[in-house]
Amino acid sequence: MTNNRVNEIDLLRFIAALSVVFFHYSFRGYAADSMSVMPYPMLASVSKYGYFGVELFFMISGFVILMTAANGSLRSFVISRIVRLYPAFWACCTITFAIIVAIGEPRYSASIRQYLVNMTMLNAFMGVPSIDGVYWSLFVELRFYALVAVILLIGRIQQAQLFIVIWLVASVALELFPIRKLRFLLITDYSAFFIAGATCFLIWQKGMSLVRATVMVVAWGMAVYLSTKSLAAFESHYNTVMNSFAVAGIVTTFFIVMILVSLRCTGLLGKTSWLLAGALTYPLYLLHQNIGFIIFNIAYPTINAHLLFWGTIIVVLISAYAVHIFIERRFSSPMKAGLGSLADSIQRLTLRLRGTLRDKAAQRS
C-alpha cells in the first residue's frame, strides 16, 4: 500500500482492461456479429481468452467496494459510487454517441432518445439498447452495489463475512436448483468472483482464517465451473475452439494473484504506484469498443492492419487519459462536494418534517 491505496489493484485493473481491448480488437469484432471488417489473426488465438478480464474486474470490484463500504456509511458509499462512475461515463457515452452519429453508419447507429436514456446508466433496466456493448458489465456492477447498499442500509456491514457466506451458499444452491429471479438478484452467473474479491478484502484487512479460506476454495470451484460451463455457447457463437484447461488456469491465476495481494506478498509490485494505470482503466474500457470498430471499418484495408490495430490502441489510451484529466480530475471533487451538500439539505428537511409530524401528533393527543 501507498497512502492507503492498494497499488496492485490499479495494475490489475489496467491489465484486465487491456485484455478486454485485445479481445475485442483482435478477435471478437471480426469473429461474430459483423462488428468489424478487420481480422487480426496474429493475436486471435490468445486474445480470444481476453474476455475473462471482465471477471477479473468483478473480483477487483468485490475487494474495492467492500473496502469503500467498510466505514458503514450508506451516504458516503452512494456518493462515492456516483462520483466514481458518472462523470467519466457521461463523457465517454457522449463521445461514443457523437462518433456513431458522425461516422458510424451503416453498421452503427443511435438515436437521441437512446443516448439520453443511456446517460442514466439504467437503460438495461428500461429495455433500451446500450450505445456501446461494453456497458453490460456496468449493469452487473450496479446490482452488486445494490446488494452492498442494502447491507449498509440495515447497518450490518460489520457482519460482511456472514453475508458473503450466505451469498455463496445461495449461489451454489441456485446453480443446483435454478430460480430465475433469485439468480438475477444474486448475480449468480458472476457471484463467485464478487464473493472471492470481497473475501480477499477481509483477508487483507483481518488476515486469513478457516472460514475465509473455505470461502475462497468454494468460490474458486464455482468460478471454474461457471467459466468452463459457458464455453460451449461461446464456441458456437464465435465458431472457435476453447481450451477448458486454459480457462481453468486463467481463473485460478486470478485467485492466486488476489490472494497474494490480500496477504501482502507481492513485493515490489505492491510498493510501486500504478495510479495512472488504474486511472486510465475505466475510461479506456468505456471508450474502446465501438469507436475502435468504427475506425477499423473506415480505414481497413486502406491502412495496414498492424498500423491500424496498434495505432487505434494508442488513440483510445490517449482519449482515456484526456477523459481522466479533463473530466474526472476536474469535476469529481466539485461533484462530491455538491452531492454532500444536497445530502445535508435532504437530511435537514427530513428532520424538520419529522419534527413537524411529531408536533402535530402531540397536539392531537
C-alpha positions as CSV (number, residue, x, y, z in Angstrom):
1,M,0.0,0.0,0.0
2,T,0.9,3.6,-0.6
3,N,-1.2,6.4,1.1
4,N,-3.9,3.8,2.0
5,R,-4.1,2.6,-1.6
6,V,-3.6,-1.0,-2.7
7,N,-1.2,-0.4,-5.5
8,E,-1.5,-3.8,-7.1
9,I,-5.2,-3.3,-7.7
10,D,-4.5,-0.4,-10.0
11,L,-2.2,-2.6,-12.1
12,L,-4.6,-5.5,-12.2
13,R,-7.4,-3.1,-13.3
14,F,-5.3,-1.9,-16.2
15,I,-4.3,-5.5,-17.2
16,A,-8.0,-6.5,-17.1
17,A,-8.9,-3.6,-19.3
18,L,-6.2,-4.2,-21.8
19,S,-7.1,-7.9,-22.1
20,V,-10.7,-6.9,-23.0
21,V,-9.4,-4.4,-25.6
22,F,-7.2,-7.1,-27.2
23,F,-10.2,-9.5,-27.1
24,H,-12.4,-7.0,-28.9
25,Y,-9.9,-5.7,-31.4
26,S,-8.1,-8.9,-32.5
27,F,-10.9,-11.4,-32.1
28,R,-14.4,-10.5,-31.1
29,G,-15.2,-7.8,-33.6
30,Y,-14.3,-9.9,-36.7
31,A,-15.4,-13.3,-35.3
32,A,-19.1,-12.6,-35.0
33,D,-22.0,-10.2,-35.4
34,S,-20.2,-8.2,-38.2
35,M,-18.9,-5.6,-35.8
36,S,-15.5,-5.2,-37.5
37,V,-14.3,-5.9,-41.0
38,M,-10.6,-6.2,-39.9
39,P,-9.2,-9.6,-38.8
40,Y,-6.1,-9.7,-36.7
41,P,-5.2,-13.4,-36.6
42,M,-1.7,-12.8,-35.2
43,L,-3.2,-12.5,-31.7
44,A,-6.6,-14.1,-32.0
45,S,-5.7,-17.5,-30.6
46,V,-4.6,-15.9,-27.4
47,S,-6.7,-12.8,-27.2
48,K,-10.0,-14.8,-27.5
49,Y,-9.5,-15.6,-23.8
50,G,-9.3,-11.9,-23.0
51,Y,-12.9,-11.6,-22.2
52,F,-12.1,-13.0,-18.8
53,G,-10.7,-9.6,-18.0
54,V,-14.3,-8.7,-17.1
55,E,-14.4,-11.5,-14.5
56,L,-11.2,-10.1,-13.1
57,F,-12.9,-6.7,-12.9
58,F,-15.7,-8.2,-10.9
59,M,-13.2,-9.8,-8.5
60,I,-11.4,-6.5,-8.0
61,S,-14.8,-4.8,-7.6
62,G,-15.6,-7.2,-4.7
63,F,-12.4,-6.1,-3.0
64,V,-12.7,-2.4,-3.6
65,I,-16.4,-2.0,-3.0
66,L,-16.3,-3.8,0.4
67,M,-13.3,-1.6,1.3
68,T,-15.3,1.5,0.3
69,A,-18.3,0.4,2.3
70,A,-16.3,-0.7,5.4
71,N,-16.9,2.6,7.2
72,G,-20.6,1.7,7.4
73,S,-21.9,4.9,5.9
74,L,-24.6,4.5,3.2
75,R,-24.4,8.1,2.3
76,S,-20.6,8.0,1.8
77,F,-20.9,4.8,-0.2
78,V,-23.6,6.2,-2.6
79,I,-21.8,9.5,-3.1
80,S,-18.5,7.7,-3.8
81,R,-20.1,5.4,-6.4
82,I,-21.9,8.2,-8.2
83,V,-18.7,10.3,-8.3
84,R,-16.6,7.4,-9.4
85,L,-19.0,6.2,-12.2
86,Y,-20.9,9.1,-13.7
87,P,-18.5,11.9,-14.8
88,A,-16.4,9.6,-16.9
89,F,-19.4,7.6,-18.1
90,W,-21.2,10.8,-19.2
91,A,-18.2,11.9,-21.2
92,C,-17.5,8.5,-22.8
93,C,-21.1,7.9,-23.6
94,T,-21.3,11.3,-25.3
95,I,-18.1,10.8,-27.2
96,T,-19.2,7.4,-28.4
97,F,-22.7,8.7,-29.4
98,A,-21.1,11.7,-31.3
99,I,-18.8,9.4,-33.3
100,I,-21.6,6.9,-34.0
101,V,-23.8,9.7,-35.4
102,A,-20.9,11.3,-37.3
103,I,-19.3,8.2,-39.0
104,G,-20.8,5.0,-37.6
105,E,-23.3,4.3,-40.3
106,P,-24.3,1.8,-41.6
107,R,-23.1,-0.7,-39.0
108,Y,-23.6,1.5,-36.0
109,S,-26.5,3.9,-35.2
110,A,-28.0,5.6,-32.2
111,S,-30.9,7.9,-31.5
112,I,-31.2,10.9,-29.2
113,R,-33.6,9.1,-27.0
114,Q,-31.3,6.1,-26.7
115,Y,-28.4,8.4,-25.8
116,L,-30.4,10.3,-23.2
117,V,-31.6,7.0,-21.5
118,N,-28.1,5.6,-21.7
119,M,-26.9,8.7,-19.8
120,T,-28.8,7.5,-16.7
121,M,-26.8,4.2,-16.8
122,L,-30.0,2.4,-16.2
123,N,-31.0,1.8,-19.8
124,A,-30.7,-2.0,-19.4
125,F,-33.4,-1.9,-16.8
126,M,-35.6,0.1,-19.1
127,G,-35.2,-2.2,-22.2
128,V,-33.2,0.4,-24.1
129,P,-30.1,-0.8,-26.1
130,S,-26.7,0.4,-24.9
131,I,-24.8,2.9,-27.0
132,D,-21.8,0.6,-26.6
133,G,-21.9,-3.2,-25.8
134,V,-19.3,-2.9,-23.0
135,Y,-21.9,-1.2,-20.8
136,W,-23.4,-4.7,-20.0
137,S,-20.9,-5.2,-17.2
138,L,-21.9,-1.9,-15.6
139,F,-25.4,-3.2,-15.1
140,V,-23.9,-6.3,-13.3
141,E,-21.8,-3.9,-11.1
142,L,-24.9,-1.8,-10.2
143,R,-26.7,-4.9,-9.0
144,F,-23.7,-5.7,-6.8
145,Y,-23.7,-2.1,-5.4
146,A,-27.4,-2.5,-4.6
147,L,-26.6,-5.6,-2.5
148,V,-23.9,-3.8,-0.6
149,A,-26.2,-0.8,-0.2
150,V,-28.9,-3.0,1.4
151,I,-26.4,-4.3,3.9
152,L,-25.3,-0.7,4.7
153,L,-29.0,0.3,5.0
154,I,-29.7,-2.3,7.7
155,G,-26.5,-1.4,9.5
156,R,-24.8,-4.8,9.2
157,I,-21.7,-4.1,7.1
158,Q,-19.5,-5.3,10.0
159,Q,-21.1,-8.7,9.5
160,A,-20.0,-8.8,5.9
161,Q,-18.4,-12.2,6.3
162,L,-21.7,-13.7,7.3
163,F,-23.5,-12.2,4.3
164,I,-20.7,-13.4,2.0
165,V,-21.1,-17.0,3.3
166,I,-24.9,-16.8,2.8
167,W,-24.5,-15.4,-0.7
168,L,-22.1,-18.2,-1.6
169,V,-24.3,-20.9,-0.2
170,A,-27.3,-19.4,-2.0
171,S,-25.4,-19.1,-5.3
172,V,-24.4,-22.8,-5.1
173,A,-28.0,-23.7,-4.3
174,L,-29.3,-21.7,-7.2
175,E,-26.9,-23.4,-9.5
176,L,-28.3,-26.7,-8.5
177,F,-32.0,-25.6,-8.2
178,P,-32.3,-22.5,-10.5
179,I,-34.9,-19.8,-9.7
180,R,-34.5,-17.2,-12.4
181,K,-35.5,-14.1,-10.4
182,L,-33.3,-15.0,-7.5
183,R,-30.4,-15.8,-9.8
184,F,-30.8,-12.3,-11.3
185,L,-30.9,-10.6,-7.9
186,L,-27.9,-12.5,-6.5
187,I,-25.9,-12.2,-9.8
188,T,-25.3,-16.0,-9.7
189,D,-23.5,-16.1,-13.0
190,Y,-20.7,-13.9,-11.6
191,S,-21.2,-14.0,-7.8
192,A,-18.2,-16.3,-7.2
193,F,-15.9,-13.5,-8.5
194,F,-17.5,-10.8,-6.4
195,I,-17.5,-13.1,-3.3
196,A,-13.9,-14.0,-3.8
197,G,-12.9,-10.4,-4.2
198,A,-14.8,-9.3,-1.1
199,T,-13.3,-12.2,0.9
200,C,-9.8,-11.1,-0.3
201,F,-10.5,-7.7,1.2
202,L,-11.4,-9.4,4.6
203,I,-8.2,-11.3,4.4
204,W,-6.2,-8.1,3.6
205,Q,-7.9,-6.4,6.5
206,K,-8.1,-9.1,9.1
207,G,-5.9,-11.9,7.9
208,M,-6.6,-15.5,6.8
209,S,-9.0,-17.7,8.7
210,L,-10.5,-21.1,8.2
211,V,-13.8,-19.6,7.1
212,R,-12.2,-17.2,4.6
213,A,-10.0,-20.0,3.2
214,T,-13.0,-22.2,2.8
215,V,-15.0,-19.5,1.1
216,M,-12.1,-18.9,-1.3
217,V,-11.9,-22.6,-2.2
218,V,-15.6,-23.0,-2.8
219,A,-15.8,-19.7,-4.8
220,W,-12.8,-20.8,-6.9
221,G,-14.5,-24.1,-7.6
222,M,-17.7,-22.4,-8.6
223,A,-15.9,-19.8,-10.7
224,V,-14.0,-22.5,-12.6
225,Y,-17.2,-24.5,-13.1
226,L,-19.2,-21.5,-14.4
227,S,-16.4,-20.3,-16.7
228,T,-15.9,-23.7,-18.3
229,K,-19.7,-24.3,-18.4
230,S,-20.2,-21.3,-20.7
231,L,-17.6,-22.3,-23.2
232,A,-19.9,-24.4,-25.5
233,A,-22.1,-21.4,-26.1
234,F,-19.0,-19.2,-26.7
235,E,-17.5,-21.7,-29.2
236,S,-20.8,-21.9,-31.1
237,H,-21.3,-18.2,-31.3
238,Y,-17.7,-17.4,-32.4
239,N,-17.0,-20.5,-34.4
240,T,-13.9,-21.3,-32.4
241,V,-12.4,-23.9,-30.1
242,M,-11.6,-23.0,-26.5
243,N,-9.3,-24.9,-24.2
244,S,-11.1,-25.6,-20.9
245,F,-7.8,-26.2,-19.1
246,A,-6.6,-22.8,-20.2
247,V,-9.8,-21.2,-18.9
248,A,-9.5,-23.0,-15.6
249,G,-5.8,-21.9,-15.4
250,I,-6.8,-18.2,-16.1
251,V,-9.4,-18.2,-13.4
252,T,-7.1,-20.0,-11.0
253,T,-4.4,-17.4,-11.7
254,F,-6.9,-14.6,-10.7
255,F,-7.5,-16.3,-7.4
256,I,-3.8,-16.8,-6.7
257,V,-2.9,-13.3,-7.5
258,M,-5.7,-11.8,-5.5
259,I,-4.8,-13.9,-2.5
260,L,-1.2,-12.8,-2.8
261,V,-2.4,-9.2,-2.8
262,S,-4.5,-9.9,0.2
263,L,-1.6,-11.4,2.1
264,R,0.6,-8.5,1.1
265,C,3.0,-10.9,-0.6
266,T,3.5,-9.0,-3.9
267,G,6.9,-7.4,-3.1
268,L,7.9,-4.6,-5.4
269,L,4.6,-4.6,-7.3
270,G,2.9,-3.6,-4.1
271,K,5.4,-0.9,-3.3
272,T,5.2,0.7,-6.7
273,S,2.4,3.2,-7.5
274,W,0.3,2.3,-10.5
275,L,-2.1,5.1,-10.0
276,L,-2.1,6.4,-13.6
277,A,-2.7,2.9,-15.0
278,G,-5.6,2.5,-12.6
279,A,-7.0,5.9,-13.5
280,L,-7.0,5.1,-17.3
281,T,-8.8,1.8,-16.8
282,Y,-12.4,3.0,-16.6
283,P,-12.5,5.5,-19.5
284,L,-10.4,3.1,-21.6
285,Y,-13.0,0.3,-21.0
286,L,-15.9,2.6,-21.8
287,L,-14.4,4.2,-25.0
288,H,-12.6,1.4,-26.8
289,Q,-15.1,-1.0,-28.3
290,N,-17.4,0.7,-30.8
291,I,-15.1,3.6,-31.5
292,G,-12.3,1.1,-32.4
293,F,-14.5,-0.9,-34.6
294,I,-15.7,2.2,-36.4
295,I,-12.1,3.2,-37.1
296,F,-11.3,-0.3,-38.4
297,N,-14.4,-0.3,-40.7
298,I,-13.5,3.1,-42.2
299,A,-9.7,2.6,-42.5
300,Y,-9.2,-1.1,-43.4
301,P,-7.8,-2.3,-45.7
302,T,-6.6,1.1,-47.0
303,I,-4.3,1.3,-43.9
304,N,-2.0,-1.6,-42.9
305,A,-3.7,-3.8,-40.3
306,H,-0.8,-3.7,-37.9
307,L,-0.5,0.1,-38.0
308,L,-4.3,0.4,-37.7
309,F,-4.5,-2.1,-34.8
310,W,-1.7,-0.6,-32.6
311,G,-2.5,3.0,-33.7
312,T,-6.1,2.6,-32.5
313,I,-5.0,1.3,-29.2
314,I,-2.8,4.3,-28.8
315,V,-5.7,6.6,-29.8
316,V,-8.1,5.1,-27.2
317,L,-5.4,5.2,-24.5
318,I,-4.8,8.9,-25.2
319,S,-8.5,9.5,-25.2
320,A,-8.9,7.7,-21.9
321,Y,-6.1,9.9,-20.4
322,A,-7.9,13.0,-21.7
323,V,-11.2,12.0,-20.1
324,H,-9.3,11.3,-16.8
325,I,-7.5,14.7,-16.8
326,F,-10.2,17.0,-18.2
327,I,-13.4,15.3,-16.8
328,E,-12.6,13.0,-13.8
329,R,-10.0,15.1,-12.1
330,R,-11.7,18.4,-12.8
331,F,-15.3,17.5,-11.9
332,S,-15.2,14.7,-9.4
333,S,-14.3,16.8,-6.3
334,P,-16.9,19.6,-7.0
335,M,-19.5,16.9,-7.7
336,K,-18.7,15.1,-4.5
337,A,-19.0,18.4,-2.6
338,G,-22.3,19.2,-4.3
339,L,-23.7,15.8,-3.5
340,G,-22.6,16.1,0.1
341,S,-24.4,19.5,0.3
342,L,-27.5,18.0,-1.3
343,A,-27.5,15.1,1.2
344,D,-27.1,17.6,4.1
345,S,-30.1,19.6,2.8
346,I,-32.2,16.5,2.4
347,Q,-31.3,15.3,5.9
348,R,-32.2,18.7,7.4
349,L,-35.5,18.7,5.5
350,T,-36.3,15.2,6.7
351,L,-35.5,16.1,10.3
352,R,-37.7,19.1,10.0
353,L,-40.6,17.1,8.6
354,R,-40.2,14.5,11.3
355,G,-40.3,17.2,13.9
356,T,-43.4,18.8,12.4
357,L,-45.2,15.4,12.3
358,R,-44.2,14.7,15.9
359,D,-45.6,18.1,17.0
360,K,-48.8,17.5,15.2
361,A,-49.2,14.1,16.7
362,A,-48.5,15.5,20.2
363,Q,-51.2,18.2,19.6
364,R,-53.8,15.6,18.6
365,S,-53.0,13.5,21.7
